[in-house]
Amino acid sequence: MGNRGMEDLIPLVNRLRDALSSVGESCSLHLPQIAVVGGQSAGKSSVLENFVGRDFLPRGSGIVTRRPLILQLLSDNTEYGEFLHCQGKKFTDFDEIRKEIETETRRLTGSNKAISPVPIHLRIHSPHVLNLTLVDLPGITKVPVGDQPTDIEYQVRDMIMQYICKENCLILAVTPANTDLANSDALKLAKDVDPQGLRTIGVITKLDLMDEGTNARQILENKLLPLRRGYIGVVNRSQKDIDGKKDIKEALRAEKEFFLSHPAYKHMSEKMGTPYLQRILNQQLTNHIRDTLPAFRSHLQSQLLALKKEAEDYMQFNPNDSARRTKTLLQLVQRFAVDFDKLIEGSGDKVDTVNLSGGAKINRIFHERFPYELIKIGSDEGKLRTEINYAIRNTHGVRTGLFTPDTAFEAIVKKQISRLKGPCVKFIDMVSQELTTTVYQCIDKLSSFPKLRDETERIVTTEIRELETKCRDQVMLLIDIQLAYINTKHEDFVGFNNSPQMHNHSNTKIAARMGGNQGVAPHSSLIVIRKGWLTINNIGIMKGGAKEYWFILSAENLSWFKDDKEKEKKYMLPLDNLKLRDVEKGFMSSKYVFAIFNTELRNVYKDYKCLELACNSQEELDSWKASLLRAGVYPEKVAVDGQGNGPPENLSDPQLERQVETISNLVDSYMGIIYKTVRDLMPKTMMHLMINSVKEFISSELLAQLYALGECSALMDESPEQQQHRVEVLQKHAALKEALAAIGEISTSTCTTPLPPPVDSSWIKPSSLPKNSAASGKPGIRSHAPPVPRVPSAGPKSSPNGSRQPTSQQNRTPALVPRRLPPAIPSVK
């Protein structure tokens, strides 16, 4: 018999398998089992029937086993079978078992020889069996039959791989003796997933059908093509015996006589035959369960721990207890409030490292998107200068103004402030949308109670919309307040604190003297238009030659200094009556030059009629020309359009252009104050009137409004999906607890038979993909299944006397399901 100290382990695994199957096998536990692998007509079904001693498996030509059959053999005093899909029904007639297998197979696969990976669970109780769990898999096929898909070979191989890749699965590789063992598909697949041979057991069938004068002695003695666990020979009934209804018991006696009488096998007859194979499998499976038991228990415990909190909540919930329903309602609303608060305010526990939370997105709106929207409305400087030009001219009317009008400044500023309404409304909409999205994210946890979820969503989103309207009105009020009074006495306004425009000591003194003259626009000479390095290009060599200086252009003059520290001023050139013209680039010069001259033919600088200034690039040259244009220094020749209209109107008056420049700088200064104020007040307003109000509403008012509906009982009605999920979770939890309790009662201190020492299994060539793949341009040819990824591991340890020491589970090569490309299907001409 098998390992007597562990004989309860196989029934334990069977009970656990049934428990997990009843709840959909969603725990994904890889239970220890034996997978029977072999080609069609290799004798797999006959071996299984010999174990039971009954005819109960479907037979026929071609592929008969089209769904995995998980066969659980249990030693019992009575003999009967039962299916997991027919719970409570016992089958004492084994012909009925065969018919039920055929019926259940056709239910999913139809009658066209198709296959399905959904297993059929069959448990057989009998006094003639040992405790075993085997999986009868479809036979490996090469050619599609009937209506089978063209890739049936790959479908079967993939299905087999799904089972034998599991580390907890032993592989029973069945090969007929009348075929070349080196070409065995079963052994090649086993080699792919079990390269060290730790889980593979060889079975040789049809020994009685070998040609006269030949035998499989070298194979069965594990000398010719050695396997670590060796081979076991069996003799099954022939097709003639099956058709003649030959009794299996009589066939087992004939098998025993065959091995005792055959000259090549009689010396090893006690280690051949179906009864010995059954005992070996029972022992190997029991030992395998014992080896995997620690990891198996850990897996169960981790699954139980993952379900514990949810199962405890469901245990406390009684759908028919009104007090319990009310308590659950209170807990769900409180949890909703806490989750919303964490997503808005941030939390140190369970930090999402993939997506931004609602609070982080709102922060991004506060400090990135809203400032960007403000910048966009003030980015068109040309349009602003045109508006200032028209405002100044319309303010003067028919008169010619000598001073810069403050009414034009106020009109432009009010227009700029009014344009803030659009970005502010958009800002409110963005924050409101993020709050609503955060509510939806938190409310998903109430999906178990559809009516509660819908009512909560309606109440909270309605409150957000009301607060959004209130917040929009408040923001419009803030903008109207800014429009009501233009505060030109603000301490940061450039008109009364000119330090940002001071670039030398004399200008600082002027600003100090102007400090008491509040309400008057700053002198235009204090408004800096541009700074930068320029080279005075037309100074003769005798006077020092070309030299680079630091230039500062204001609305009234052009000054240059020795360096950019602006301490040593070299000269200050008034801009009155100045114009500029282009200067051709010299042949050997890398500079870009323009000249400034006086229209009244006066000297510009010392005894020079013009001042040639050089830049390092064309972009820099164009930039200086544009800056001089803003200061009222125009080109010598202004382009005339096709109708002879002369220069554009905004270039007709240098004095007007200087006034435009002055007001433009004043507007920039004042709007900078407004932007700063709005950027500061808008987030504060949103936090006070909207975000904090929503949080307060959810934490204090939501529950009261839910109670006011008067349907508290109906709110806690579960959805059908939730009811089913609750039942499944409780069933899984109970099954896992029962399994762990049963495992705890099993003594694992019994002795096991150590694995045999390693053998040279290099004769088994791992299957590979065909070389003439699509890359070569030729049609794909069907080949063996591709090998699984190999992970190098240390070889098994041996004791000094050569015996194999037990190898721990963690030293085994982990089995991985191979990734497969879709099989190449030859085209049919």
ZAMARGU-4260 file (C-alpha; in steps of 0.2 Angstrom, whole numbers, plus 5000, padded with zeros to 4 digits):
<rodrens>
0) 5000/5000/5000 | 5005/5018/5000 | 5012/5029/5014 | 5001/5024/5028 | 5005/5038/5039
5) 4999/5050/5026 | 4985/5040/5019 | 4972/5054/5023 | 4981/5067/5013 | 4974/5062/4996
10) 4955/5062/5002 | 4959/5079/5010 | 4965/5086/4994 | 4949/5079/4986 | 4938/5087/4998
15) 4947/5104/4996 | 4945/5102/4977 | 4927/5099/4978 | 4925/5114/4990 | 4934/5126/4979
20) 4925/5120/4963 | 4908/5123/4971 | 4913/5141/4972 | 4920/5143/4955 | 4938/5139/4959
25) 4942/5157/4961 | 4955/5155/4974 | 4967/5148/4960 | 4975/5135/4971 | 4986/5123/4962
30) 4981/5106/4970 | 4993/5091/4970 | 4987/5079/4956 | 4993/5067/4943 | 4991/5072/4924
35) 4990/5057/4912 | 4998/5063/4896 | 5000/5053/4880 | 4996/5052/4861 | 4979/5045/4855
40) 4977/5026/4857 | 4992/5026/4869 | 4981/5016/4881 | 4978/5030/4894 | 4960/5026/4896
45) 4963/5007/4898 | 4976/5011/4912 | 4963/5021/4921 | 4950/5008/4919 | 4962/4995/4925
50) 4964/5005/4941 | 4945/5005/4944 | 4942/4988/4938 | 4927/4994/4928 | 4923/5000/4910
55) 4917/5018/4912 | 4926/5029/4900 | 4920/5033/4882 | 4929/5024/4868 | 4929/5026/4849
60) 4940/5031/4835 | 4950/5048/4834 | 4949/5060/4849 | 4937/5053/4862 | 4943/5063/4878
65) 4938/5080/4873 | 4937/5088/4890 | 4949/5085/4905 | 4942/5072/4917 | 4948/5074/4935
70) 4946/5057/4942 | 4946/5055/4961 | 4948/5037/4967 | 4944/5034/4985 | 4945/5018/4994
75) 4928/5013/5002 | 4918/4998/5006 | 4904/5002/4993 | 4907/5005/4974 | 4898/5019/4966
80) 4902/5035/4956 | 4897/5053/4958 | 4899/5069/4947 | 4902/5086/4954 | 4889/5093/4942
85) 4876/5081/4948 | 4878/5083/4967 | 4868/5071/4977 | 4866/5058/4963 | 4875/5041/4965
90) 4879/5031/4949 | 4881/5012/4953 | 4879/5007/4935 | 4896/5011/4927 | 4888/5012/4909
95) 4878/5026/4916 | 4894/5035/4921 | 4900/5033/4903 | 4884/5040/4896 | 4885/5055/4908
100) 4903/5059/4903 | 4898/5058/4885 | 4883/5069/4888 | 4892/5082/4898 | 4906/5083/4885
105) 4894/5086/4871 | 4885/5100/4881 | 4900/5111/4880 | 4909/5105/4864 | 4895/5099/4853
110) 4897/5083/4842 | 4910/5090/4830 | 4926/5083/4839 | 4930/5100/4847 | 4938/5101/4864
115) 4935/5112/4879 | 4947/5116/4894 | 4933/5115/4907 | 4935/5099/4917 | 4923/5086/4922
120) 4924/5080/4940 | 4921/5062/4944 | 4923/5053/4960 | 4923/5034/4961 | 4922/5025/4978
125) 4927/5007/4977 | 4936/4994/4988 | 4947/4989/4974 | 4956/5006/4972 | 4969/5016/4981
130) 4967/5034/4985 | 4972/5043/4969 | 4968/5059/4960 | 4972/5059/4941 | 4968/5070/4927
135) 4964/5061/4910 | 4969/5074/4896 | 4965/5073/4878 | 4977/5063/4868 | 4990/5072/4858
140) 4984/5073/4840 | 4992/5079/4823 | 4979/5080/4810 | 4962/5088/4812 | 4947/5076/4810
145) 4930/5081/4804 | 4925/5098/4809 | 4939/5101/4821 | 4949/5117/4819 | 4965/5117/4809
150) 4975/5121/4825 | 4968/5107/4835 | 4986/5101/4839 | 4991/5117/4847 | 4974/5118/4857
155) 4977/5101/4864 | 4996/5105/4868 | 4991/5121/4877 | 4978/5112/4887 | 4990/5099/4893
160) 5003/5113/4897 | 4991/5122/4908 | 4991/5106/4919 | 5008/5100/4918 | 5016/5117/4920
165) 5010/5117/4938 | 5024/5113/4951 | 5011/5103/4961 | 5007/5091/4946 | 5015/5074/4943
170) 5016/5069/4925 | 5012/5051/4920 | 5019/5050/4903 | 5011/5035/4893 | 5020/5028/4878
175) 5015/5012/4868 | 5029/5000/4867 | 5027/4997/4848 | 5033/5015/4844 | 5050/5023/4845
180) 5052/5029/4863 | 5064/5043/4857 | 5049/5051/4848 | 5037/5050/4862 | 5026/5066/4862
185) 5022/5063/4881 | 5040/5062/4886 | 5045/5078/4875 | 5031/5088/4883 | 5036/5082/4901
190) 5054/5087/4897 | 5049/5104/4892 | 5041/5108/4909 | 5051/5096/4920 | 5069/5096/4913
195) 5076/5088/4929 | 5063/5074/4929 | 5058/5077/4947 | 5039/5075/4942 | 5039/5063/4928
200) 5034/5044/4928 | 5035/5034/4913 | 5022/5021/4908 | 5025/5008/4894 | 5009/5000/4887
205) 5005/4987/4874 | 5020/4976/4878 | 5011/4961/4872 | 5009/4969/4854 | 5028/4971/4851
210) 5035/4962/4836 | 5041/4944/4839 | 5059/4944/4845 | 5059/4961/4852 | 5056/4967/4869
215) 5057/4983/4880 | 5068/4976/4893 | 5082/4989/4891 | 5068/5003/4893 | 5060/4995/4908
220) 5077/4993/4917 | 5079/5011/4914 | 5095/5008/4904 | 5091/5013/4886 | 5082/5030/4889
225) 5083/5033/4907 | 5071/5043/4918 | 5074/5048/4936 | 5058/5039/4942 | 5060/5025/4930
230) 5047/5016/4919 | 5033/5004/4924 | 5026/4992/4911 | 5007/4987/4909 | 4997/4976/4898
235) 4980/4982/4894 | 4965/4974/4885 | 4966/4973/4866 | 4952/4980/4856 | 4946/4962/4853
240) 4945/4959/4872 | 4935/4975/4874 | 4923/4971/4860 | 4922/4953/4868 | 4918/4961/4885
245) 4933/4953/4893 | 4932/4956/4912 | 4945/4968/4919 | 4949/4956/4933 | 4953/4942/4921
250) 4963/4955/4911 | 4973/4959/4927 | 4977/4940/4930 | 4982/4938/4912 | 4994/4953/4914
255) 5002/4946/4929 | 5004/4929/4920 | 5012/4938/4905 | 5026/4946/4916 | 5029/4930/4926
260) 5030/4920/4910 | 5039/4932/4898 | 5058/4928/4898 | 5063/4946/4897 | 5052/4953/4911
265) 5050/4939/4923 | 5065/4944/4934 | 5056/4961/4937 | 5038/4955/4937 | 5035/4961/4954
270) 5038/4979/4949 | 5027/4978/4933 | 5008/4978/4930 | 4993/4989/4934 | 4992/4985/4953
275) 5010/4990/4956 | 5008/5006/4945 | 4993/5010/4956 | 5003/5008/4972 | 5018/5018/4966
280) 5006/5032/4960 | 4998/5032/4977 | 5014/5033/4986 | 5022/5046/4974 | 5006/5057/4975
285) 5006/5056/4994 | 5024/5060/4996 | 5022/5074/4983 | 5008/5081/4994 | 5019/5080/5009
290) 5033/5089/5001 | 5022/5103/4995 | 5012/5104/5011 | 5021/5119/5019 | 5019/5130/5003
295) 5002/5123/5001 | 4997/5128/5019 | 5005/5145/5016 | 4995/5148/5000 | 4979/5143/5010
300) 4983/5155/5024 | 4987/5170/5012 | 4970/5167/5003 | 4961/5166/5020 | 4969/5182/5026
305) 4964/5191/5010 | 4946/5186/5012 | 4945/5188/5031 | 4940/5206/5033 | 4927/5205/5019
310) 4920/5189/5026 | 4919/5196/5044 | 4909/5211/5037 | 4897/5199/5028 | 4895/5188/5043
315) 4889/5203/5053 | 4877/5209/5040 | 4860/5201/5041 | 4849/5207/5027 | 4833/5204/5037
320) 4839/5213/5053 | 4833/5231/5052 | 4845/5236/5066 | 4859/5229/5057 | 4854/5237/5041
325) 4853/5254/5050 | 4871/5251/5057 | 4878/5246/5041 | 4870/5262/5033 | 4879/5273/5046
330) 4895/5264/5043 | 4895/5266/5024 | 4891/5284/5025 | 4905/5287/5038 | 4917/5277/5027
335) 4911/5287/5012 | 4915/5304/5021 | 4932/5297/5027 | 4937/5291/5009 | 4932/5308/5001
340) 4942/5318/5014 | 4957/5307/5011 | 4956/5309/4993 | 4955/5328/4994 | 4966/5332/5009
345) 4979/5318/5005 | 4983/5303/5016 | 4999/5294/5022 | 4991/5277/5021 | 4988/5267/5005
350) 4996/5281/4994 | 4992/5279/4975 | 5008/5278/4965 | 4999/5277/4948 | 4986/5290/4947
355) 4983/5308/4955 | 4970/5309/4968 | 4956/5322/4967 | 4965/5334/4979 | 4981/5333/4969
360) 4972/5337/4953 | 4963/5352/4961 | 4980/5358/4968 | 4986/5357/4950 | 4972/5367/4944
365) 4975/5380/4958 | 4994/5382/4954 | 4996/5377/4936 | 4981/5377/4925 | 4972/5393/4932
370) 4988/5404/4931 | 4991/5398/4913 | 4973/5404/4909 | 4977/5421/4916 | 4993/5422/4906
375) 4984/5418/4890 | 4972/5433/4891 | 4987/5445/4892 | 4998/5437/4880 | 4993/5448/4864
380) 5004/5463/4867 | 5001/5470/4849 | 4982/5470/4852 | 4984/5478/4868 | 4995/5492/4861
385) 4982/5495/4847 | 4969/5497/4860 | 4979/5509/4870 | 4982/5519/4854 | 4964/5521/4851
390) 4960/5525/4869 | 4972/5539/4869 | 4967/5547/4853 | 4948/5545/4857 | 4951/5553/4874
395) 4960/5568/4866 | 4947/5570/4852 | 4950/5584/4841 | 4963/5592/4853 | 4981/5587/4853
400) 4986/5581/4870 | 5002/5586/4879 | 5001/5573/4893 | 4997/5555/4895 | 4978/5554/4899
405) 4974/5544/4914 | 4956/5540/4908 | 4964/5530/4894 | 4974/5520/4907 | 4958/5517/4917
410) 4948/5512/4902 | 4961/5499/4897 | 4963/5492/4914 | 4944/5490/4917 | 4943/5481/4900
415) 4958/5469/4905 | 4950/5466/4922 | 4933/5461/4914 | 4942/5448/4903 | 4946/5439/4919
420) 4928/5433/4921 | 4931/5419/4908 | 4946/5411/4916 | 4938/5412/4933 | 4922/5404/4927
425) 4932/5390/4919 | 4942/5388/4935 | 4926/5385/4945 | 4920/5372/4932 | 4936/5363/4933
430) 4936/5362/4952 | 4918/5357/4952 | 4921/5343/4939 | 4936/5336/4949 | 4925/5336/4965
435) 4911/5327/4956 | 4924/5314/4949 | 4931/5311/4967 | 4913/5308/4973 | 4910/5295/4959
440) 4927/5287/4964 | 4921/5286/4982 | 4904/5281/4979 | 4909/5265/4969 | 4911/5257/4986
445) 4892/5258/4989 | 4889/5248/4973 | 4883/5233/4984 | 4867/5244/4988 | 4861/5251/4971
450) 4847/5262/4979 | 4859/5269/4992 | 4872/5273/4979 | 4860/5282/4967 | 4852/5292/4981
455) 4869/5297/4988 | 4876/5302/4971 | 4860/5312/4968 | 4861/5322/4985 | 4880/5325/4984
460) 4880/5331/4966 | 4865/5342/4969 | 4874/5350/4983 | 4890/5353/4972 | 4880/5361/4959
465) 4872/5373/4971 | 4888/5377/4979 | 4896/5380/4962 | 4882/5393/4958 | 4885/5401/4975
470) 4904/5401/4971 | 4902/5408/4954 | 4892/5423/4961 | 4905/5427/4974 | 4919/5427/4961
475) 4909/5438/4949 | 4907/5450/4965 | 4926/5450/4968 | 4929/5455/4950 | 4915/5468/4951
480) 4924/5475/4966 | 4940/5477/4957 | 4931/5486/4943 | 4923/5498/4955 | 4939/5507/4960
485) 4956/5508/4951 | 4968/5510/4966 | 4983/5519/4958 | 4990/5522/4976 | 4994/5504/4978
490) 5011/5502/4985 | 5016/5489/4971 | 5010/5500/4957 | 5024/5507/4946 | 5017/5524/4946
495) 5021/5527/4965 | 5035/5515/4968 | 5047/5516/4954 | 5061/5505/4961 | 5058/5491/4948
500) 5062/5503/4934 | 5077/5511/4942 | 5093/5507/4934 | 5106/5520/4940 | 5109/5531/4955
505) 5102/5547/4947 | 5085/5538/4943 | 5084/5532/4961 | 5085/5550/4967 | 5072/5555/4954
510) 5061/5542/4961 | 5064/5547/4979 | 5059/5565/4974 | 5043/5559/4966 | 5039/5549/4981
515) 5027/5562/4987 | 5020/5566/4970 | 5008/5552/4971 | 4994/5550/4957 | 5005/5556/4943
520) 5012/5544/4930 | 5031/5541/4931 | 5042/5550/4919 | 5044/5540/4903 | 5063/5541/4905
525) 5061/5529/4919 | 5052/5516/4909 | 5065/5503/4902 | 5060/5495/4886 | 5076/5485/4883
530) 5093/5481/4889 | 5107/5472/4881 | 5125/5472/4874 | 5129/5482/4858 | 5145/5486/4849
535) 5148/5504/4843 | 5155/5499/4826 | 5161/5516/4818 | 5174/5522/4831 | 5190/5524/4822
540) 5206/5514/4828 | 5214/5530/4834 | 5200/5533/4846 | 5200/5515/4852 | 5191/5506/4839
545) 5174/5496/4840 | 5170/5492/4858 | 5155/5483/4866 | 5144/5492/4879 | 5129/5489/4890
550) 5114/5498/4882 | 5098/5503/4891 | 5083/5509/4880 | 5069/5519/4888 | 5055/5529/4881
555) 5065/5545/4881 | 5083/5541/4878 | 5096/5528/4874 | 5110/5526/4887 | 5125/5515/4888
560) 5137/5509/4902 | 5154/5501/4903 | 5146/5485/4909 | 5130/5477/4915 | 5132/5483/4933
565) 5126/5500/4927 | 5137/5510/4938 | 5148/5519/4925 | 5137/5528/4912 | 5146/5532/4896
570) 5133/5543/4887 | 5114/5546/4886 | 5107/5550/4869 | 5089/5558/4868 | 5078/5550/4856
575) 5070/5566/4849 | 5072/5568/4830 | 5081/5551/4829 | 5078/5538/4815 | 5087/5522/4811
580) 5093/5514/4794 | 5101/5497/4789 | 5119/5495/4786 | 5126/5482/4775 | 5136/5468/4783
585) 5154/5469/4779 | 5163/5455/4769 | 5174/5449/4783 | 5162/5454/4797 | 5151/5442/4807
590) 5141/5456/4815 | 5124/5463/4810 | 5124/5482/4810 | 5111/5496/4810 | 5113/5515/4812
595) 5105/5529/4822 | 5105/5547/4814 | 5097/5564/4818 | 5085/5570/4805 | 5091/5588/4807
600) 5109/5583/4802 | 5115/5586/4820 | 5129/5575/4827 | 5122/5560/4837 | 5138/5556/4847
605) 5152/5568/4849 | 5158/5572/4831 | 5149/5557/4823 | 5134/5561/4812 | 5127/5543/4815
610) 5130/5529/4827 | 5133/5512/4820 | 5127/5498/4832 | 5132/5480/4829 | 5123/5464/4836
615) 5128/5445/4835 | 5113/5438/4826 | 5099/5443/4815 | 5086/5439/4829 | 5095/5451/4840
620) 5095/5464/4827 | 5076/5463/4823 | 5073/5463/4842 | 5082/5480/4844 | 5073/5487/4829
625) 5056/5482/4837 | 5061/5490/4853 | 5067/5506/4845 | 5050/5507/4836 | 5041/5506/4852
630) 5052/5520/4858 | 5047/5531/4843 | 5063/5529/4833 | 5057/5524/4816 | 5066/5518/4800
635) 5072/5530/4788 | 5061/5524/4774 | 5043/5517/4779 | 5035/5506/4766 | 5020/5513/4756
640) 5006/5502/4752 | 4999/5500/4734 | 4987/5514/4736 | 5000/5526/4742 | 4992/5528/4759
645) 5009/5531/4767 | 5014/5525/4784 | 5002/5516/4796 | 4993/5528/4808 | 5001/5520/4823
650) 5018/5526/4817 | 5013/5543/4812 | 5017/5552/4829 | 5032/5548/4840 | 5024/5557/4855
655) 5009/5546/4854 | 5020/5531/4853 | 5029/5536/4869 | 5012/5538/4877 | 5007/5521/4872
660) 5023/5514/4879 | 5020/5523/4895 | 5002/5517/4897 | 5007/5500/4892 | 5019/5499/4906
665) 5007/5506/4918 | 4994/5493/4913 | 5006/5479/4915 | 5011/5485/4932 | 4993/5487/4938
670) 4987/5471/4930 | 5001/5462/4938 | 4994/5467/4955 | 4976/5461/4949 | 4983/5444/4943
675) 4993/5442/4960 | 4977/5446/4969 | 4966/5435/4959 | 4978/5420/4959 | 4978/5422/4978
680) 4960/5424/4981 | 4952/5411/4969 | 4959/5396/4977 | 4954/5403/4994 | 4937/5406/4988
685) 4935/5389/4981 | 4942/5380/4997 | 4930/5390/5008 | 4914/5391/4998 | 4915/5374/4989
690) 4928/5361/4994 | 4926/5363/5013 | 4907/5365/5011 | 4906/5349/5002 | 4917/5340/5015
695) 4906/5347/5029 | 4890/5342/5020 | 4895/5324/5017 | 4901/5322/5035 | 4886/5330/5044
700) 4871/5333/5032 | 4871/5318/5020 | 4865/5305/5033 | 4851/5316/5039 | 4845/5319/5021
705) 4846/5300/5018 | 4835/5297/5033 | 4823/5311/5027 | 4819/5300/5012 | 4809/5289/5024
710) 4816/5273/5014 | 4830/5268/5025 | 4825/5249/5024 | 4824/5250/5005 | 4841/5259/5003
715) 4850/5244/5010 | 4843/5231/4998 | 4857/5222/4990 | 4859/5220/4972 | 4858/5202/4965
720) 4876/5202/4960 | 4881/5208/4978 | 4870/5194/4986 | 4879/5181/4975 | 4896/5188/4979
725) 4892/5188/4998 | 4887/5170/4997 | 4903/5165/4987 | 4915/5175/4999 | 4907/5166/5014
730) 4908/5149/5005 | 4926/5152/5001 | 4930/5158/5018 | 4922/5142/5026 | 4931/5131/5014
735) 4948/5138/5017 | 4945/5137/5036 | 4940/5119/5035 | 4955/5115/5024 | 4967/5123/5036
740) 4959/5114/5050 | 4960/5097/5041 | 4978/5100/5036 | 4982/5105/5054 | 4976/5087/5060
745) 4988/5078/5048 | 5005/5072/5054 | 5018/5076/5042 | 5032/5068/5052 | 5030/5051/5043
750) 5044/5045/5032 | 5044/5046/5014 | 5053/5038/5000 | 5067/5049/4993 | 5068/5052/4975
755) 5080/5042/4965 | 5096/5049/4960 | 5097/5059/4944 | 5100/5051/4927 | 5106/5057/4910
760) 5090/5062/4901 | 5099/5072/4888 | 5092/5060/4875 | 5075/5068/4876 | 5077/5083/4864
765) 5066/5098/4870 | 5053/5102/4857 | 5057/5118/4847 | 5048/5129/4834 | 5051/5125/4816
770) 5065/5134/4808 | 5056/5138/4792 | 5045/5151/4801 | 5036/5166/4793 | 5053/5175/4793
775) 5059/5164/4779 | 5044/5167/4768 | 5038/5149/4768 | 5022/5142/4776 | 5023/5137/4794
780) 5025/5118/4797 | 5017/5111/4813 | 5030/5106/4826 | 5031/5101/4844 | 5026/5113/4857
785) 5039/5127/4861 | 5049/5125/4877 | 5045/5134/4892 | 5057/5147/4899 | 5071/5138/4909
790) 5077/5144/4926 | 5094/5138/4930 | 5095/5129/4947 | 5107/5119/4957 | 5107/5101/4954
795) 5100/5089/4967 | 5112/5085/4981 | 5118/5067/4984 | 5125/5059/4999 | 5142/5051/5000
800) 5135/5034/4996 | 5127/5040/4981 | 5109/5040/4987 | 5098/5055/4983 | 5094/5066/4998
805) 5076/5074/4999 | 5076/5090/4989 | 5066/5105/4996 | 5052/5112/4986 | 5061/5129/4984
810) 5076/5121/4975 | 5065/5115/4961 | 5064/5123/4944 | 5048/5134/4944 | 5036/5129/4931
815) 5030/5143/4919 | 5016/5142/4907 | 5025/5145/4890 | 5020/5160/4880 | 5014/5154/4863
820) 5012/5162/4846 | 4997/5158/4836 | 5000/5142/4826 | 5004/5144/4808 | 4990/5137/4798
825) 4995/5132/4780 | 4985/5140/4766 | 4973/5128/4756 | 4974/5130/4738
</rodrens>
